[in-house]
Amino acid sequence: MRNTAMNMVHKLATRDERVLYIGSDPGAGTLRAMSKEFPKRHLIEGISEAHIIGMSAGLAMEGFVPYVNTIATFLTRRCYEQVAVDLCLHNLPVRLIANGGGLVYAPLGPTHQAIEDIAIMRALPNMTVVCPCDADEAARLMEKTLDWTGPIYIRLGKGGDAIVSKAEHGFEIGKAILMRPPGDVLMVTTGIMLQRAIAAADLLAAQGIRAGILHMHTVKPFDAEALLQAVRGVKLVATLEEHVPSGGLGSAVAETLIDKLGSGLPAMLRLSLPDRFMHNYGSQDSLLKKHGLSAAAIATSIERAHAASHAPSPQLHST
Amino acid sequence: MIQISPHAEAALTCTLDERSLYLRRLVLGSVRSAGRGHVGPALSLIEMVRVLYDDVLRIDPNNPRDPDRDRAILSKGHGCLALYALLADRGFFPLSELDGFCGPDSILGGHPEYGMVPGVEASTGALGHGLSIGVGLALAARMRERSYRTFVLLGDGEINEGSVWEAAMSAAKHGLDNLVAMIDYNKLQSYGPTDYVLPLEPLADKWRSFGFAVQELNGHDVGALRTVLKQVPVVLGKPTAIICHTVKGKGLPAAESNADWHHKNKLTDSELDAIRVAVGDF
């Protein structure tokens, strides 16, 4: 996914002279081909994220479309005020390409694990937050970034994630994709949780539970219409995210349902990472599994919640 | 013991001409109307902003978005009253707007906002942002082969921020001789002396070692400011830093070098009388 997104920057640069790549101190050879073809538009600016965001704002004010790239935690935590003030307040078309969203950098520990990035980026007015699920979707997303108004935070996965997105679904920023029609259950996913949702849906189907999947690649602006359409008749909505429970996809879904439905809400199950820093290493996959986000664990959680949502309501008995 | 610069001594003793007094009346009129404002930080800046807008910047108040205009960013956004006075006086917006400072329907807030105030290039207020944005503007000029120049006005307290030094390294790396950093070195930040809060000396050496061509002057000396600003770039291939030795609250004896006047709420009758004595009736 990362290589695809990077190569797309080069491709976009070929088409449009406004496109710049700005890296802090990326891996040796990052976008080498672009650096040779467009040396003046391939900028490596040092481990100075706060400055890089401000500089990108200045370049965007003059009509450039900078694609800024570094590790997700450094692009969010380190320079949050610059992102808020220089990019969002001025509503400038700077694209933040965040390597290693979620637990991709599991072995490197909590400084490198972007577990609250969706929440803090989503909280900013004018920010757009997109979490593609695979390399193909990342490519379709990048095509749409050239002329999008305002800043975009792009949360990239590890790379090599199974390709589950489909070209026929197309891709529009802010438009969710219904991957499977809902039954009793609707799973709402973002990023690479889609792969797990598909596997979980198959496991649930074997248990006789039909679970739909709404892929919310864009968490902001949130496609409330698609969600409201998909939850019709659904008894249980389960959100899946590689993120802390506060402020991410689950929060966005809950907020939307409360705001738009008010009453008659379906039961809701928010599956996420816990509200704490990870102190285990291993791999993205092992950490997700540890926190109940393997396909099997997701299916089990949903099965239980589904059963509970069908159980008769507790009655108050009077004597 | 830090050597006191002769420019700093000159800043303390120099007198102000009628235009400088007039601009102070505009600033203090806004403070009187609003019952609030950063007085000290605006008064130390006035001559720097005045010379920029009167004599240096290639700008057209009737075409504030002219692509070829020089860019100026007030990175120490809390000094905005000085900027507003100049922009109003130069016709970017009516002088009457100054009376609405910080009012509910005013375009003029306690920090300047891009898109709200004609002539304001960037929203500032959070410190340590302006030089990076300026690097972006200056780099864009280079890439687009445009001749505009970028001036960034920084506070001395502001350059406590590490991001300023990130930006300085970047400006030097790119050899941005179309970029000028002007430091309002009044030696007093919100809490107290810069030398107490976070010592900046040797300040000129710092900028020099970061790759800037450095000039030092009395920041209230209109003639010196004109001379230096008309010389930039001082060294081809290098960004310029102009360390402007100033006096916080300059022109108002009660406020001069007095941290209590960093931000002022309602002015008392006796304070208003003292202001009239210092800068004239307003």
Interface residues (C-beta under 8 A of the other chain):
Chain A: K40 R41 E45 G46 S48 A50 H51 I52 I53 G54 M55 S56 A57 G58 L59 A60 M61 E62 G63 F64 E81 Q82 V85 D86 L89 H90
Chain B: Y114 G115 E121 A122 S123 G125 A126 G128 H129 G130 L131 S132 I133 G134 V135 G136 L137 A138 L139 A140 A141 M143 R144 G162 S163 E166 A167 M169 S170 K173
